[in-house]
Amino acid sequence: MTSYDYDAPINEYGAATPKYYTLRETMQKYADGKLPSVPKPAARLISVPKFTLSEYVPLLYGTDKVNTSRNPLTFEELDMGWGTVVYTTTLPEINTSSVLHLDGAHDYAQVFVDGKYIGKSDRVRNENTVTMPPVKRQPAHRCRRRHGPHQLRPRHQRLQGTHRRRDHAYRR
């Protein structure tokens, strides 16, 4: 159990965590002989010097397929095993600030209105609301990356709780 399981006995870098050693001590109590030695980490961590990005390409330029649906589709429904999905919609006109609830977004979502970044939803930080500015019939975009154990929840649990939806065009 590794990767995005933040409580895994082996971390993403292949190194044993304190949980690993606790489990190992417990297993040793019941083992007939001595357990094998702990493997060394796969590679040492490196430090990347600070750098500045000088060019970018808008996220929507990277789409290679467009699907249209009334409700957000899951990665399974889009036949995607990984990647990023951009959800677009036209919001109704809203004259005051409001709160967008993204309870069903996994694992990370960004919200843009008229190309401007508004906020994010982050499962790891338990952030699932975004304060929306007043809207004057502008398209909004949501983007989601797929990774982690929560992607395995049943489809209805993954998407429930996402509010303020209209017709959506899905790009991948």
N, C-alpha and C positions, 0 to 999 in steps of 0.2 A: 504494500500500500504506500504509494508515493504520490508525487505530483501535487495537485491542489488540495490534498488532504493535509491541512496544516497541523494536524495532530498525529501525523504518521511516524512510525518508528525509524524510518529512513527518509531523510529530507530530499528535496528536489535535486540536490547536488550529489546524492549518493552517500552521504555521511550519516553515521548512526547518531540518533538523538538521545537525550536522557531517557525518553520512553523506551527506546530500544534496549538500553542497559537494564532498565527495570524489568522488562519482559524477559531478557536473557537470564537475569538472576533468578526469576521465578521458574523458568524452564530448567535451569541447572539443578534446582532442588529436586526435580522429578526425573531427570535424565539418568540413564544407567552409567554413563561415563562423562568425561569432560567434553564440553561443547567445542566445536571448531573455533579457531581464532576469528576475531572480528575483522572483516575485510577492510582494507584501506579505502578511503574515498577515491572515486573514479578520477578526479582531477582537482587540482588546487584552484581556489577562486582567484580571479584576476581583478585588477582594478582598471577601469576604463577612464582615461583622462576626459575632463570636461570638454565638450565641443558644442558648437552652435550649428543649428540647421539653417541653411540659407535658401532652400527651395522646398516647395511642397506641391502636392497635387490634391485638389478637393476629393473627399471620399467618394462622392458620387461618380467621379470619372473612372473609378475602378470596377464598376459594375459590368457584369457580362451576361446578366439575365434579369428580366423583369417579370414578376408575377403580380397579379392583381387579385385582391381578396377583400371581403368585407371585414374580416377579423384577422388579427395577427396569426401567422402560420408558424409552427414550430420548425426546428431544424429538420426533424424527421419528415414532416409534411413537405418541406422544400427539398428533400433528399440530399441533405448536407450533413456531413460528419463533423465538420469544423468550419471555422471561418468567421465572417462578419456578415450580418444582415442589416440592411438599411431599410427602415420602415418609414414611409412618408405618408402624410395625410394633410387634408385641408381642415383647419380648425374653424369652428364658428367664431364670429366676431364676439369678443369678450372685452368689455370696456374697463374692467378693473383687474388687478392682479389676482391670480388664483393659484391653487396648488394642484400639480399633476402627480397622481399616485402611480408608481411603477412597481407595485408589489409583486408582479409576476415576471419582472425582468431578471435575466440571468446572464452572466454573472455581473456584467457591467453594462450600463447603457448611458449614452450621452444624448442630450436633447438640444436641438438647434431650432431656432425660429428665424426664418428668412436668412438662413446661412450664418446666423450669429449664435455662438455657444451660449446656452442658458444655464445648464447645470447637468448633473449626473446622478445616476443610481448605482450604488456599489454594494453588492451582497456582503462582501467581507467586512465592510464598515457599517453594515446595517442601515444604509442610506437608501430610502425608497420614495422620497418625494422631491419634487423640483418646484420652486416658486416660479410661476409663469408670469411674464409681463402682460399687460393688456394686448389683445391680438386683434388685428384688423384684417382678417381673412388671408393670412399668410400660410404657406406650407410649413409643416414642422417635420423634423427628421429625428428618428430614434435609431440608434445603432447598438447591436448586441454582439458580443464575442461569445463563443461557446467553449467552455472548458469547466472542469470541476465536477464534483460528485452531485451537485444539485441538478445537473442536466438530466439525471436519470429519474427524476420524479415524474409521476404520471402527467400526461399532457395537460389535463384540466387544472392540476395544481400549479404547473409552471406559468400559465398565462392568466389565472384568475387574479383579479384585483388591479388590472391595468385599466384606468379610467380615462375619460375624455377622448374616446376613439370615434372615428368616422371611417369612411372607406380608406383602405390602405393599399399602396403599391409596394411590393416587396422587391428589392433589388439584391442580387447576389452575383 
